[in-house]
Amino acid sequence: MMRRIVILMMAMLMLVAQGVQAQSPEPRVRARALGLAPGIFKPGELNAITDVAGVRVGQVTLREGNDIRTGVTAILPHPGNAYLSRVPAAVHVGNGFGKLIGSTQVNELGELETPIVLTCTLCVWKAADAMADWLLRQPGMEDVGSINPVVGETNDGGLNDIRRRPITARNVIQALERAQGGPVTEGSVGAGTGTVAFGWKGGIGTSSRKLPASLGGWTIGVLVQANFGGVLQMQGAPVGVELGRYSFKDAVDAERGDGSIIIVIATDAPLSDRNLRRLASRAMMGLGRTGSSASNGSGDYVIAFSTADSVRRAFGMQRLQTSELPNDQMSAVFQGGVDAVEESVYNALTMATTERGNGITVEALPLAPLREVLRRHGIQPSAHDDTTRGAR
């Protein structure tokens, strides 16, 4: 009798386990695991912005109670002090419905003198103050009397009680001091914790391209904070339309694709700020491929910088730039940047997870129906791609 009870209990446990397994969400994967590999150039080893040597990323995620879903993402251009060893940089504005602190000085002087911090809309000033204070306390900064913190944002006020302005100075400093190379965590993390893209959960996404030696061998890395809308396309497949979620679907009460995206481009190509501005402007082409129309209510900003030693600028001394990449060698860099922007947005969507907060739920882009849409349009994963795994 006892043996029969044990067998019955084991059978019941197996059924329960099978039921739990059936209800478990499909593991999130990067875009390449779905066959999405835009362009002709191969990605770097990690397919991330950190493939550009020296670039580091740090993130802090805030999930507090039922209504705080936000965070901080920090991008550091190199391991040294960004103020004392400045990198050439440029900003391009696709649509200016947003806040990018420090952008005017970056474009005026053509250089970046701080890390780049991303957060939520009503926290940009707190983040800028925290980063300025952190930098002023660094060794060698004792006599500094002016600093230009660069802080970008997107509005996560759906999932996040943004009016509470929950980011603290400690959160910003943690993100800056946690920054490291290696794999970058994507999806619903850091400044992407509460974001929404194309009606699904958005987030942080990253990608890179490594040019062949014959074209210079340069690396172009991208990181995005995706919180915008439109009619989602993935490598030409009309995903938004076929899954029934897209802007202007309801003509009476239309969702108009509003939102924002911050795009950060890093490269080891020795570019002047002038050519970095040209590179930044091409990012809008990659954004357009994903189905964005840069709507009236979207803040679409691109920040591009070069880490090359030959174009680095020491504080107080403008180095003569005699080894910049000439104009006629820029086209491959443009191509790599456009493709990496496109894939970064895809990674933000495919790695994001369903999020509940502030009284609403935003679902992650469902991967099983997505696979079917892609299959119908001839997009299937390759067995030979080894850059599909994100950070754990």
N, C-alpha and C positions, 0 to 999 in steps of 0.2 A: 504494500500500500504506500509506504513512504517513498519507494522508488518511483512510483507512478506520479506522486505529487511533485517530486523533484523534476521529473521529465516535463510535466505540465508547466511548472514554474519557469523552466528554462525556455520552453517554447513561447510562453507569454513574453518573456524578456526579449527574445529574438524578434518577435513581432513589434514590440515597442521600439526596439533599436532601429528596425527597418523603417518604422513610421517616422522617427526622428530624423533619420538619414534622408528620407524622401522630402521632408519639409525643410531641410537645411538649405540655405541659399548657396547658389553656385559660387565657387571661389572666384574672386575678382582676378583678372589677368590684364597684362599690358596689351596694347593694340596689336603688336606683332604676333601674339598668340592667336589672334583672330584672322590673321592674314593681311592686316593693314600695315603696309610698309611704303609710305609715300616716297616718290623720287627715285633717283638712280644711284646716289651715293650711299655707302654703308654707314651705319652708325658707329660711334666709338664703342669701346669695350663695355661700358655701362649703359649706353644709350641715354645719357643724362648730361646736364649742364656741367657736372663735375668731371666729365671727360676732358674739359679744358683744364690743364694742369694748374693747380693752385687755387682754383675756385672751390669755395666751401659753402655748404648750406646748413642752416640750423633752424629748427622749428619747435614751437610750443603750441600745444593744442589745449583749448579750454572747453570742457564740457562740465558745466556746473548746474545742478538741479534740472529743472525742466525747460529753462529758457535761455541759457548761455551756451552758444555754439559758435565759437570764433577762435582766433589764434593769431600767431605771428610767424612769419617766414622771413629769415634773414639770408641775404646772399653776400658773401665776402669775396672781393675780387682776387685777393692773394693773401698769403699767410702773414704779411707784415701790417704795419699801421697804414690804413688807406689814406689818411690825411698827409702823412709825411712822404709817402710814395704813391703818387696819384696816377690813375690810369686814364688815358683818353676815353672820352665817352660822348654820347649824344642821345637826345630824346626826340622821338617822333610822336605826334599827336594825331591819331586817326579820327577820333571824335572826342571833344574835350569836356564831356559831361562827367567831371570827376575832380579828384584832388591828387596832384602829384607834387608834393612839397620838394622844393629845391630844383625844380626842372629848369627854371629860367637861368640860373647861374651855370648849370651844367652846359646848356647850349651856348651861353655867352662865352665861357672860358674853355669849353671843349674838354672838360675833365671832371672826374668823379673823385671826391675827397672823403667820402664816407662809404660804409657798406650800404646796401639797398635793403630796406625793411618794407615788408608788405603786411597789411592788417585790414581791419574793417573801417568803414567810412568815418564814423565819429570818433575813432581812436587815433587818427593820423597825427594829430598835434601832440597827444600824449606820447606816442611812439617817437616822434621827432625829438621831443624834449629829453626823453630817456636816453636815446642814442647820443645826443650831443653831450649830455652829462657823462655818459660812459666813456666817450672818446676824450673829453677834456681831462679825465682822470688817468689817461694812459701815460706811460713814461715818454718824456720828450715833448709833452704838450703843455708844459707849465706856463709858457708865454703866449699861447694862442688866444686871440681875442675875437675871432670870427670863425664860424663853422657852418657848413651847408649840408645838413642832413637830408638824405633823399628817401622819402617815404611815400609809397603808393597804397592804393586801397581799392576794394570793391565793396559793394553794399550787401551785407549778409543779413539784412533786417527782417527777412522772412523767418528763418530758423533761429535767429539770434535776437534777443532783446537789446537791440543796438543802442537804445537811449540810455541804458545803464553804463555804457562806455566801459566795458569790463576789463580791458587790457590795462595792466599795471606796468610800472617801470621795471619791476622784477621780471615780468614775462619777457619784455624786450631784451633785457640783459641776458636772460637765460638763452634766448634764441641766438644772440650774438656769440655767446661763449660756448654754446654747444655746436657751433658750426664746424663741419668736418667734410672732408672729401668722401669719396665712395658712393654707394647707392643712395638715392634720394627717395624718401617715402613719398608716395603720391596718393591722390584721392582726397578723402575727407580728413585732412590733417592741416595743422598750422593755419595760415591765412585762408586756406580752402575749406576749413571745417564746416562753415555755414553757407557756402556758395551754391548757386544753382545755375545750370547751363542747359539751354534748349529744353527747359521744363523738367530735366532730370537733375540728379545730384551732380554738381560740379566739383571743382577742387583744384589741387596742385597737380600739374603734369609737367613732364620734362622729356627731352630727347636731344640727340646730337647727330652730327654728321662729320665724318672724317674724309677729307678730300684725298684722292690718290696723290702719290709723290709727284707725278707729272704735272699736277695742278697746284703744287705747293705743300701738300701734306697737312694743311691747316685743319684744325678742329673748330667747329661751330656748335656751341651748346645753347639750349633754350630752356627756360622755366616759365610756366604760365600760372597765373591765378585766374581761373576760368569761372565767370559769373555773368554770362551774357546769353543772348538768345538769337533766334532766327529760324531757319529751316535746315535742320541737321543733315549734312551729307558726309559720308565717310568714304573717301577715295572714289567719289563719284556716285556711290550708291545712295538713293534718296531715303535714308533711314528715317528721318522725321516724318515724312509723308507716309511711308509704308507702315510705321508703327503708330500713326495717328496722333502725333504730338508735334505741333509746329506753330510758329507765329502766324497770326491772321487766319487761323482755322475757323474761328467763330467771328463772322463779320460784325455781329451785333456788339459783342463784348470782347474785342480782339486783344489777345496778348501780343504785344508789339515788338518783342525781341529786345526790350530794354535790359540794362545790366551793365557790366563792365568787364574788362580784362586788362591785366597788367602782363606784359611780355618782357622778359629779361633775356637779352642775348649776350653771350660771352664768346670771345674767340681769342686764339693765340696768334692769329694773323696780325702782322704789324700794321694796324690801320690808324690813319689820322682821324680826328674827330669828324672831319668832313666826310670821309668814306664810311665812318660808323653811322652818320646820319643817313647816308644812302642805304646802308644795310638795314637800319631800323625801319625805314620807310617800306622796304620790301616785305616786312613781316605782315603787313596788312593783306598781302596776296595770299599768304598761308592761312590767315584768319578767314579770308573770303572763301577759300576752298572748303572750309568746314560748314559754311552756310550762314555766316554772319553777314549782315548788311550794314554794320556800324550804325545802329538805329539812333534816333534823336536822343534817347535817354541812356545811351551807352558811353561809358568812359573808356576809350581804347588807347592805351599808352604803351609805348615801346621804349625801353632803355637798352642801349647797346654799349659795350665797352671792350677794349682790347687789353689783354694781360701781357703782351709781348714786352720783354725788357727793353728792347731798342726804342720803344716809344713812351716808356714810363717817364713821369715828370716828378722830380724831387721838389719838396716844398721850398718856395723862394727862388727857384731856378728853373726856367723853361729850357729844357734840353732841345738842342737842334735836332729836328726829325729828318734824318738823312736816309733812313732805311725803311720808309713806309712802302707798303705794297702799292704799286702803280695802278692807275685807273683801269688799264686794260687787262689786269689780272683779277678784277673784282667779280666777274660774272659767276664763276664757280662758287665763290663765297656767298653771293646772293642766292644762288640755287640751293645750296646747303641750308641756308637760314630759312628760306621759305618752307622747305620740306620739314625741317625740324620743328617749326612753329605748328604746322599742321598736325604732326604726330604728337606733339606735346598736348594739344587740345584733346586728341583722341585718348591719350593715356589718362588725362584728368577725368574723363568720363568713364572709361572702362575700369579704372581702379577705385573710383568713388563707391561708397557704400550708402545704403538707405539711411537717412538721418531723420530723427524726430526731435523737435524742439520748438519752443515758443508757441505751442498749440497746433503745429502743423507737422505733416510728414512729407518728405520729398524722397521719392523712390530713386534708386540707382537705375541707370540704363540697363534694362534686362538683357542678359547676355545670350540666352537661348534664342529668343526671337531675333536678336541682332545677328547671330550666326546664320540664321535662315535667310534673312534679308541679304546679307553679304554673299551667301552661297548662290542665291538666285542671280546675283549680278557678277558672278564669276570670281569672287574674292574668297580664297580659302587659305588656311595657314600652311606655312612651309615647314617641313620636318627638319630643316637645316638651320633655323634661326636660333641663336643662343643669347639673344638680348631681350627675351620676353619677361623675365622675372624682375619684379620691382624690389625695393628694399623691404625687409621684413620688420 
